[in-house]
Amino acid sequence: MKIEIITPEKKVYEGNIRSLKVPGKKGAFQVLKDHAAIVSTLVEGRVTVTDMDGRDSVFEIEGGVVEVQGNIIILLAESVR
């Protein structure tokens, strides 16, 4: 899967990943390869990106939106700490 994590100021992360965990408005969820298409609002919390080598990158976001379609993920975050 390909992902881009973007804030209004800059692109924070881009790459091929194995999985993504996000703080959805109705609860945290994980995105794996071939996930159904989805658009979800995100709340303040932790985003965990697992790359193809199994390494985790963790980002604290203030909220935002994530779109998953055809193994392409766009995460628009209000801000990332």
Backbone atoms as SQL, in Angstrom:
CREATE TABLE atoms (id INTEGER PRIMARY KEY, chain TEXT, resi INTEGER, resn TEXT, atom TEXT, x REAL, y REAL, z REAL);
INSERT INTO atoms VALUES
  (1, 'A', 1, 'MET', 'N', 0.840, -1.174, 0.000),
  (2, 'A', 1, 'MET', 'CA', 0.000, 0.000, 0.000),
  (3, 'A', 1, 'MET', 'C', 0.887, 1.239, 0.000),
  (4, 'A', 2, 'LYS', 'N', 0.387, 2.282, -0.590),
  (5, 'A', 2, 'LYS', 'CA', 1.094, 3.563, -0.585),
  (6, 'A', 2, 'LYS', 'C', 0.354, 4.524, 0.329),
  (7, 'A', 3, 'ILE', 'N', 1.108, 5.364, 1.032),
  (8, 'A', 3, 'ILE', 'CA', 0.497, 6.340, 1.926),
  (9, 'A', 3, 'ILE', 'C', 1.165, 7.696, 1.799),
  (10, 'A', 4, 'GLU', 'N', 0.364, 8.732, 2.002),
  (11, 'A', 4, 'GLU', 'CA', 0.851, 10.088, 2.176),
  (12, 'A', 4, 'GLU', 'C', 0.161, 10.640, 3.416),
  (13, 'A', 5, 'ILE', 'N', 0.953, 11.192, 4.338),
  (14, 'A', 5, 'ILE', 'CA', 0.416, 11.904, 5.495),
  (15, 'A', 5, 'ILE', 'C', 0.756, 13.371, 5.285),
  (16, 'A', 6, 'ILE', 'N', -0.282, 14.200, 5.245),
  (17, 'A', 6, 'ILE', 'CA', -0.120, 15.597, 4.860),
  (18, 'A', 6, 'ILE', 'C', -0.779, 16.496, 5.900),
  (19, 'A', 7, 'THR', 'N', -0.113, 17.608, 6.232),
  (20, 'A', 7, 'THR', 'CA', -0.709, 18.662, 7.047),
  (21, 'A', 7, 'THR', 'C', -0.856, 19.890, 6.149),
  (22, 'A', 8, 'PRO', 'N', -1.526, 20.937, 6.615),
  (23, 'A', 8, 'PRO', 'CA', -1.607, 22.151, 5.802),
  (24, 'A', 8, 'PRO', 'C', -0.233, 22.752, 5.474),
  (25, 'A', 9, 'GLU', 'N', 0.767, 22.462, 6.298),
  (26, 'A', 9, 'GLU', 'CA', 2.091, 23.045, 6.097),
  (27, 'A', 9, 'GLU', 'C', 3.028, 22.212, 5.224),
  (28, 'A', 10, 'LYS', 'N', 2.911, 20.858, 5.317),
  (29, 'A', 10, 'LYS', 'CA', 3.906, 20.034, 4.619),
  (30, 'A', 10, 'LYS', 'C', 3.466, 18.577, 4.527),
  (31, 'A', 11, 'LYS', 'N', 4.188, 17.822, 3.714),
  (32, 'A', 11, 'LYS', 'CA', 4.024, 16.366, 3.651),
  (33, 'A', 11, 'LYS', 'C', 4.903, 15.786, 4.760),
  (34, 'A', 12, 'VAL', 'N', 4.295, 15.027, 5.660),
  (35, 'A', 12, 'VAL', 'CA', 4.987, 14.499, 6.830),
  (36, 'A', 12, 'VAL', 'C', 5.603, 13.131, 6.554),
  (37, 'A', 13, 'TYR', 'N', 4.910, 12.312, 5.753),
  (38, 'A', 13, 'TYR', 'CA', 5.379, 10.949, 5.504),
  (39, 'A', 13, 'TYR', 'C', 4.850, 10.500, 4.153),
  (40, 'A', 14, 'GLU', 'N', 5.676, 9.734, 3.443),
  (41, 'A', 14, 'GLU', 'CA', 5.256, 9.134, 2.177),
  (42, 'A', 14, 'GLU', 'C', 6.020, 7.836, 2.007),
  (43, 'A', 15, 'GLY', 'N', 5.336, 6.783, 1.567),
  (44, 'A', 15, 'GLY', 'CA', 6.041, 5.534, 1.333),
  (45, 'A', 15, 'GLY', 'C', 5.116, 4.359, 1.162),
  (46, 'A', 16, 'ASN', 'N', 5.726, 3.202, 0.978),
  (47, 'A', 16, 'ASN', 'CA', 4.993, 1.936, 0.899),
  (48, 'A', 16, 'ASN', 'C', 4.943, 1.345, 2.296),
  (49, 'A', 17, 'ILE', 'N', 3.755, 0.881, 2.694),
  (50, 'A', 17, 'ILE', 'CA', 3.589, 0.398, 4.056),
  (51, 'A', 17, 'ILE', 'C', 2.882, -0.949, 4.082),
  (52, 'A', 18, 'ARG', 'N', 2.988, -1.601, 5.234),
  (53, 'A', 18, 'ARG', 'CA', 2.325, -2.887, 5.475),
  (54, 'A', 18, 'ARG', 'C', 0.971, -2.677, 6.157),
  (55, 'A', 19, 'SER', 'N', 0.915, -1.701, 7.107),
  (56, 'A', 19, 'SER', 'CA', -0.342, -1.442, 7.810),
  (57, 'A', 19, 'SER', 'C', -0.368, -0.032, 8.380),
  (58, 'A', 20, 'LEU', 'N', -1.589, 0.390, 8.737),
  (59, 'A', 20, 'LEU', 'CA', -1.824, 1.718, 9.302),
  (60, 'A', 20, 'LEU', 'C', -2.863, 1.595, 10.405),
  (61, 'A', 21, 'LYS', 'N', -2.587, 2.194, 11.567),
  (62, 'A', 21, 'LYS', 'CA', -3.564, 2.264, 12.656),
  (63, 'A', 21, 'LYS', 'C', -3.878, 3.726, 12.896),
  (64, 'A', 22, 'VAL', 'N', -5.178, 4.049, 12.955),
  (65, 'A', 22, 'VAL', 'CA', -5.605, 5.438, 13.105),
  (66, 'A', 22, 'VAL', 'C', -6.694, 5.569, 14.165),
  (67, 'A', 23, 'PRO', 'N', -6.808, 6.767, 14.782),
  (68, 'A', 23, 'PRO', 'CA', -7.856, 7.019, 15.765),
  (69, 'A', 23, 'PRO', 'C', -9.123, 7.546, 15.095),
  (70, 'A', 24, 'GLY', 'N', -9.981, 6.667, 14.647),
  (71, 'A', 24, 'GLY', 'CA', -11.226, 7.075, 13.997),
  (72, 'A', 24, 'GLY', 'C', -12.192, 7.718, 14.978),
  (73, 'A', 25, 'LYS', 'N', -13.080, 8.536, 14.475),
  (74, 'A', 25, 'LYS', 'CA', -14.056, 9.220, 15.331),
  (75, 'A', 25, 'LYS', 'C', -14.921, 8.231, 16.101),
  (76, 'A', 26, 'LYS', 'N', -15.225, 7.077, 15.507),
  (77, 'A', 26, 'LYS', 'CA', -16.046, 6.062, 16.173),
  (78, 'A', 26, 'LYS', 'C', -15.208, 4.917, 16.726),
  (79, 'A', 27, 'GLY', 'N', -13.902, 5.138, 16.846),
  (80, 'A', 27, 'GLY', 'CA', -13.005, 4.125, 17.392),
  (81, 'A', 27, 'GLY', 'C', -11.802, 3.902, 16.501),
  (82, 'A', 28, 'ALA', 'N', -10.731, 3.452, 17.099),
  (83, 'A', 28, 'ALA', 'CA', -9.498, 3.191, 16.353),
  (84, 'A', 28, 'ALA', 'C', -9.708, 2.015, 15.409),
  (85, 'A', 29, 'PHE', 'N', -9.018, 2.058, 14.268),
  (86, 'A', 29, 'PHE', 'CA', -9.080, 0.931, 13.338),
  (87, 'A', 29, 'PHE', 'C', -7.772, 0.803, 12.579),
  (88, 'A', 30, 'GLN', 'N', -7.595, -0.374, 11.974),
  (89, 'A', 30, 'GLN', 'CA', -6.381, -0.690, 11.238),
  (90, 'A', 30, 'GLN', 'C', -6.711, -0.887, 9.765),
  (91, 'A', 31, 'VAL', 'N', -5.794, -0.446, 8.913),
  (92, 'A', 31, 'VAL', 'CA', -5.928, -0.632, 7.467),
  (93, 'A', 31, 'VAL', 'C', -4.820, -1.578, 7.009),
  (94, 'A', 32, 'LEU', 'N', -5.222, -2.651, 6.335),
  (95, 'A', 32, 'LEU', 'CA', -4.287, -3.610, 5.758),
  (96, 'A', 32, 'LEU', 'C', -4.488, -3.654, 4.244),
  (97, 'A', 33, 'LYS', 'N', -3.603, -4.344, 3.540),
  (98, 'A', 33, 'LYS', 'CA', -3.681, -4.461, 2.087),
  (99, 'A', 33, 'LYS', 'C', -5.073, -4.925, 1.650),
  (100, 'A', 34, 'ASP', 'N', -5.577, -4.325, 0.575),
  (101, 'A', 34, 'ASP', 'CA', -6.877, -4.636, -0.018),
  (102, 'A', 34, 'ASP', 'C', -8.061, -4.282, 0.887),
  (103, 'A', 35, 'HIS', 'N', -7.861, -3.321, 1.775),
  (104, 'A', 35, 'HIS', 'CA', -8.946, -2.831, 2.630),
  (105, 'A', 35, 'HIS', 'C', -10.036, -2.239, 1.747),
  (106, 'A', 36, 'ALA', 'N', -11.276, -2.354, 2.174),
  (107, 'A', 36, 'ALA', 'CA', -12.389, -1.743, 1.448),
  (108, 'A', 36, 'ALA', 'C', -12.203, -0.228, 1.400),
  (109, 'A', 37, 'ALA', 'N', -12.708, 0.392, 0.350),
  (110, 'A', 37, 'ALA', 'CA', -12.642, 1.847, 0.234),
  (111, 'A', 37, 'ALA', 'C', -13.380, 2.480, 1.408),
  (112, 'A', 38, 'ILE', 'N', -12.774, 3.516, 1.966),
  (113, 'A', 38, 'ILE', 'CA', -13.359, 4.176, 3.129),
  (114, 'A', 38, 'ILE', 'C', -12.869, 5.613, 3.206),
  (115, 'A', 39, 'VAL', 'N', -13.720, 6.478, 3.726),
  (116, 'A', 39, 'VAL', 'CA', -13.343, 7.825, 4.126),
  (117, 'A', 39, 'VAL', 'C', -13.812, 7.961, 5.572),
  (118, 'A', 40, 'SER', 'N', -12.919, 8.380, 6.465),
  (119, 'A', 40, 'SER', 'CA', -13.260, 8.465, 7.880),
  (120, 'A', 40, 'SER', 'C', -12.656, 9.716, 8.501),
  (121, 'A', 41, 'THR', 'N', -13.406, 10.333, 9.404),
  (122, 'A', 41, 'THR', 'CA', -12.846, 11.434, 10.182),
  (123, 'A', 41, 'THR', 'C', -12.006, 10.859, 11.309),
  (124, 'A', 42, 'LEU', 'N', -10.974, 11.603, 11.672),
  (125, 'A', 42, 'LEU', 'CA', -10.052, 11.178, 12.712),
  (126, 'A', 42, 'LEU', 'C', -10.091, 12.167, 13.870),
  (127, 'A', 43, 'VAL', 'N', -9.854, 11.651, 15.066),
  (128, 'A', 43, 'VAL', 'CA', -9.791, 12.488, 16.257),
  (129, 'A', 43, 'VAL', 'C', -8.337, 12.570, 16.726),
  (130, 'A', 44, 'GLU', 'N', -8.104, 13.379, 17.739),
  (131, 'A', 44, 'GLU', 'CA', -6.767, 13.498, 18.302),
  (132, 'A', 44, 'GLU', 'C', -6.300, 12.131, 18.797),
  (133, 'A', 45, 'GLY', 'N', -5.075, 11.789, 18.467),
  (134, 'A', 45, 'GLY', 'CA', -4.544, 10.507, 18.912),
  (135, 'A', 45, 'GLY', 'C', -3.330, 10.075, 18.134),
  (136, 'A', 46, 'ARG', 'N', -3.025, 8.799, 18.256),
  (137, 'A', 46, 'ARG', 'CA', -1.800, 8.222, 17.694),
  (138, 'A', 46, 'ARG', 'C', -2.074, 7.522, 16.372),
  (139, 'A', 47, 'VAL', 'N', -1.241, 7.822, 15.384),
  (140, 'A', 47, 'VAL', 'CA', -1.240, 7.134, 14.096),
  (141, 'A', 47, 'VAL', 'C', 0.033, 6.293, 14.050),
  (142, 'A', 48, 'THR', 'N', -0.122, 4.994, 13.775),
  (143, 'A', 48, 'THR', 'CA', 1.035, 4.101, 13.679),
  (144, 'A', 48, 'THR', 'C', 1.120, 3.554, 12.266),
  (145, 'A', 49, 'VAL', 'N', 2.252, 3.810, 11.630),
  (146, 'A', 49, 'VAL', 'CA', 2.525, 3.332, 10.277),
  (147, 'A', 49, 'VAL', 'C', 3.579, 2.234, 10.382),
  (148, 'A', 50, 'THR', 'N', 3.278, 1.045, 9.855),
  (149, 'A', 50, 'THR', 'CA', 4.247, -0.052, 9.833),
  (150, 'A', 50, 'THR', 'C', 4.752, -0.200, 8.405),
  (151, 'A', 51, 'ASP', 'N', 6.062, 0.023, 8.224),
  (152, 'A', 51, 'ASP', 'CA', 6.619, -0.031, 6.869),
  (153, 'A', 51, 'ASP', 'C', 6.807, -1.477, 6.410),
  (154, 'A', 52, 'MET', 'N', 7.303, -1.652, 5.217),
  (155, 'A', 52, 'MET', 'CA', 7.448, -2.982, 4.621),
  (156, 'A', 52, 'MET', 'C', 8.468, -3.855, 5.357),
  (157, 'A', 53, 'ASP', 'N', 9.373, -3.230, 6.133),
  (158, 'A', 53, 'ASP', 'CA', 10.358, -3.971, 6.911),
  (159, 'A', 53, 'ASP', 'C', 9.877, -4.263, 8.327),
  (160, 'A', 54, 'GLY', 'N', 8.628, -3.853, 8.647),
  (161, 'A', 54, 'GLY', 'CA', 8.073, -4.104, 9.969),
  (162, 'A', 54, 'GLY', 'C', 8.388, -3.045, 11.007),
  (163, 'A', 55, 'ARG', 'N', 9.031, -1.941, 10.592),
  (164, 'A', 55, 'ARG', 'CA', 9.354, -0.861, 11.522),
  (165, 'A', 55, 'ARG', 'C', 8.166, 0.083, 11.661),
  (166, 'A', 56, 'ASP', 'N', 7.886, 0.507, 12.895),
  (167, 'A', 56, 'ASP', 'CA', 6.779, 1.422, 13.161),
  (168, 'A', 56, 'ASP', 'C', 7.257, 2.862, 13.222),
  (169, 'A', 57, 'SER', 'N', 6.466, 3.755, 12.632),
  (170, 'A', 57, 'SER', 'CA', 6.620, 5.201, 12.800),
  (171, 'A', 57, 'SER', 'C', 5.337, 5.675, 13.450),
  (172, 'A', 58, 'VAL', 'N', 5.473, 6.457, 14.522),
  (173, 'A', 58, 'VAL', 'CA', 4.314, 6.901, 15.277),
  (174, 'A', 58, 'VAL', 'C', 4.198, 8.415, 15.182),
  (175, 'A', 59, 'PHE', 'N', 2.978, 8.890, 14.907),
  (176, 'A', 59, 'PHE', 'CA', 2.691, 10.311, 14.802),
  (177, 'A', 59, 'PHE', 'C', 1.506, 10.631, 15.701),
  (178, 'A', 60, 'GLU', 'N', 1.572, 11.725, 16.425),
  (179, 'A', 60, 'GLU', 'CA', 0.443, 12.216, 17.216),
  (180, 'A', 60, 'GLU', 'C', -0.253, 13.279, 16.376),
  (181, 'A', 61, 'ILE', 'N', -1.538, 13.065, 16.091),
  (182, 'A', 61, 'ILE', 'CA', -2.267, 14.019, 15.267),
  (183, 'A', 61, 'ILE', 'C', -3.327, 14.734, 16.104),
  (184, 'A', 62, 'GLU', 'N', -3.742, 15.894, 15.631),
  (185, 'A', 62, 'GLU', 'CA', -4.787, 16.674, 16.290),
  (186, 'A', 62, 'GLU', 'C', -6.172, 16.320, 15.752),
  (187, 'A', 63, 'GLY', 'N', -6.240, 15.543, 14.704),
  (188, 'A', 63, 'GLY', 'CA', -7.493, 15.194, 14.042),
  (189, 'A', 63, 'GLY', 'C', -7.298, 15.305, 12.546),
  (190, 'A', 64, 'GLY', 'N', -8.320, 14.920, 11.776),
  (191, 'A', 64, 'GLY', 'CA', -8.198, 15.011, 10.330),
  (192, 'A', 64, 'GLY', 'C', -9.132, 14.047, 9.630),
  (193, 'A', 65, 'VAL', 'N', -8.706, 13.628, 8.437),
  (194, 'A', 65, 'VAL', 'CA', -9.500, 12.746, 7.590),
  (195, 'A', 65, 'VAL', 'C', -8.555, 11.755, 6.925),
  (196, 'A', 66, 'VAL', 'N', -9.025, 10.494, 6.770),
  (197, 'A', 66, 'VAL', 'CA', -8.257, 9.505, 6.035),
  (198, 'A', 66, 'VAL', 'C', -9.131, 8.933, 4.925),
  (199, 'A', 67, 'GLU', 'N', -8.518, 8.745, 3.755),
  (200, 'A', 67, 'GLU', 'CA', -9.212, 8.114, 2.624),
  (201, 'A', 67, 'GLU', 'C', -8.379, 6.918, 2.179),
  (202, 'A', 68, 'VAL', 'N', -9.053, 5.777, 2.013),
  (203, 'A', 68, 'VAL', 'CA', -8.413, 4.561, 1.530),
  (204, 'A', 68, 'VAL', 'C', -9.151, 4.137, 0.276),
  (205, 'A', 69, 'GLN', 'N', -8.400, 3.951, -0.808),
  (206, 'A', 69, 'GLN', 'CA', -9.014, 3.496, -2.051),
  (207, 'A', 69, 'GLN', 'C', -7.953, 2.821, -2.904),
  (208, 'A', 70, 'GLY', 'N', -8.206, 1.562, -3.236),
  (209, 'A', 70, 'GLY', 'CA', -7.289, 0.834, -4.118),
  (210, 'A', 70, 'GLY', 'C', -5.866, 0.756, -3.603),
  (211, 'A', 71, 'ASN', 'N', -5.676, 0.485, -2.317),
  (212, 'A', 71, 'ASN', 'CA', -4.358, 0.381, -1.682),
  (213, 'A', 71, 'ASN', 'C', -3.562, 1.680, -1.718),
  (214, 'A', 72, 'ILE', 'N', -4.268, 2.802, -1.859),
  (215, 'A', 72, 'ILE', 'CA', -3.665, 4.124, -1.745),
  (216, 'A', 72, 'ILE', 'C', -4.356, 4.840, -0.589),
  (217, 'A', 73, 'ILE', 'N', -3.552, 5.347, 0.337),
  (218, 'A', 73, 'ILE', 'CA', -4.070, 6.000, 1.529),
  (219, 'A', 73, 'ILE', 'C', -3.603, 7.455, 1.542),
  (220, 'A', 74, 'ILE', 'N', -4.551, 8.347, 1.728),
  (221, 'A', 74, 'ILE', 'CA', -4.254, 9.764, 1.920),
  (222, 'A', 74, 'ILE', 'C', -4.762, 10.134, 3.311),
  (223, 'A', 75, 'LEU', 'N', -3.882, 10.588, 4.167),
  (224, 'A', 75, 'LEU', 'CA', -4.265, 11.027, 5.512),
  (225, 'A', 75, 'LEU', 'C', -3.993, 12.520, 5.601),
  (226, 'A', 76, 'LEU', 'N', -5.049, 13.298, 5.767),
  (227, 'A', 76, 'LEU', 'CA', -4.925, 14.745, 5.917),
  (228, 'A', 76, 'LEU', 'C', -5.094, 15.057, 7.395),
  (229, 'A', 77, 'ALA', 'N', -4.031, 15.516, 8.040),
  (230, 'A', 77, 'ALA', 'CA', -4.047, 15.792, 9.468),
  (231, 'A', 77, 'ALA', 'C', -4.061, 17.292, 9.702),
  (232, 'A', 78, 'GLU', 'N', -4.813, 17.720, 10.719),
  (233, 'A', 78, 'GLU', 'CA', -4.821, 19.139, 11.088),
  (234, 'A', 78, 'GLU', 'C', -3.427, 19.563, 11.504),
  (235, 'A', 79, 'SER', 'N', -2.762, 18.742, 12.318),
  (236, 'A', 79, 'SER', 'CA', -1.364, 18.961, 12.682),
  (237, 'A', 79, 'SER', 'C', -0.786, 17.650, 13.179),
  (238, 'A', 80, 'VAL', 'N', 0.536, 17.551, 13.131),
  (239, 'A', 80, 'VAL', 'CA', 1.239, 16.354, 13.586),
  (240, 'A', 80, 'VAL', 'C', 2.302, 16.791, 14.586),
  (241, 'A', 81, 'ARG', 'N', 2.337, 16.095, 15.728),
  (242, 'A', 81, 'ARG', 'CA', 3.366, 16.377, 16.745),
  (243, 'A', 81, 'ARG', 'C', 4.382, 15.274, 16.760);
